[in-house]
Amino acid sequence: MATNPSTAAVTDTGYRLTRLNLACQPASSGTKSTIMIPSTTDTALTTSTCSATSTTISTRAYDIIAHTNPTVKFDRLVAADRYDKQSNPNGIINLGTAENKLCADILSKKLAEFQHKPEEETLNYYPQLKGAPSFRSAVAKFIELHFKANHRIDPENLVVLCGTTPVLETLSFAVAEHGDYFMIPTPYYHRIYNDINDRAGINSLNVPLYGMEGDINKAYDLTRAAFEKTYEDAVTKGLKVKGIVLLSPHNPTGDIYTKDQLVDILNFANKYKLHVIMDEIYALSVFDTYKDNFTSVLQLDVPDPDRVHVVWGFSKDFGLSGYRVGCVYSRNQQLIKYFETTAIFAMPAAPILQRLEYLISDTDWVEKDYLPVYQRRLRESFDVVKQRLEKHGIRVYPSQASFFIWADVTKYMRERSFKAEEELLSRILQAKVYVMTGQHNYSCEPGWLRIIFSVNREQLNIGLDRIESVLFKIEKEQADKPEHISRL
Ligand SMILES: Cc1ncc(COP(=O)(O)O)c(C=O)c1O
């Protein structure tokens, strides 16, 4: 089969993507970096069905569908066989999509109180490009209060889009040129690569952080030295580095960067005039035991305010990923103008914004009824999964926030390799649980799984029972053939 010359990773055996271990290396300019999808499920996970020669779409659109995209592949897989207690009890339990269902009871009660006023016919027509002014004012007040900003959040510096995903894409397009690089510490939320690369054409320059060796409590240490080294190596190779993407609280580790770490990275960015895209979408998803640990970049005196941009949305902290609402806050007026100019491509619906405004404007409800329960339930669910995995001798990263168990599963792998990681994933998928591997999340070391714990407790328990059944089988196989352990 003919290959698309601009898609280096497509082979003549079909769209089976070669593995480039890009977690620790930059992709060369113009080349898409790829990650490996479990081979046993390749057919089910393949995105593209057309060939380069017969394509009826543009080369750039073709490049995007031919490139590995875990979101599309797993969305199809789960949708085809979704668990339902009554109609499909043997279906797939989804512990892979970062959704938050922990407080669905509290949220649906609150949203049911909301009365849409039919006489508000302004809702029927185009809203202001940046987002309805009253909504932006409500978000500005909300962020100022809950992120403990050290300055007034001006609603004019906020633009609302349908999700933080289009916000990240728009930012990438706006602050760098096609082929430039953004530095991203590994591991990281798998979509970041698609968000910056698919259409904006920005490459990832991965800053490798490690978690496998030594004390897990000291893993993934974010230091300026790691950034300096990666930056110098990249510049020596002639790569154009334009920005940094930071996630705090972090997906998948659940880390919260300290004030000192943030200041160090901001100073590093300022030295080289790099933009800092600060994704704080999990800002309020902090376990109750650590609730005062989160430092927003908005609390700091940033050295270059024109190059620091904060991203937040309703998908995580309020578990409303179906509403599709996210925003950017930036003091860079040209950037805000660019967002305003292109906002019409990705505007949320006015009635949705009105409902969300109702929710976040009730500060008493947020502070007294919602957050304490939410943050307690987060920690409780984390503990349930952690304890069950630790019984099997699995090391769990000491997360402080977000929805993820980041687990070192090397013990259950045939060898310490990405291939063996995929094999373990295949067995878990065969047991009808969807989770993600470390490699999907650009870990530079094999051996990790990411498990979402923010689903309802009944499904979480079924998912864990199924994962445990796989672990028990492997334990038995290892007892029968103990020599594999010495290979790790
Ligand atoms: C760190 C991070 N940023 C952004 C998003 C995307 O959120 P949205 O639903 O607002 O597009 C996610 C979703 O998993 C995420 O984990």
The ligand as a Gaussian input file, in Angstrom:
#p B3LYP/6-31G(d) Opt

LIG

0 1
 C       -4.796000      18.458000      32.006000
 C       -6.014000      18.509000      31.130000
 N       -6.222000      19.588000      30.367000
 C       -7.287000      19.666000      29.549000
 C       -8.214000      18.640000      29.464000
 C       -9.361000      18.772000      28.496000
 O      -10.497000      19.313000      29.110000
 P      -11.781000      19.817000      28.329000
 O      -12.841000      18.806000      28.598000
 O      -12.112000      21.152000      28.958000
 O      -11.473000      19.954000      26.896000
 C       -8.018000      17.492000      30.236000
 C       -8.950000      16.345000      30.127000
 O       -8.647000      15.236000      30.500000
 C       -6.901000      17.426000      31.100000
 O       -6.676000      16.358000      31.870000

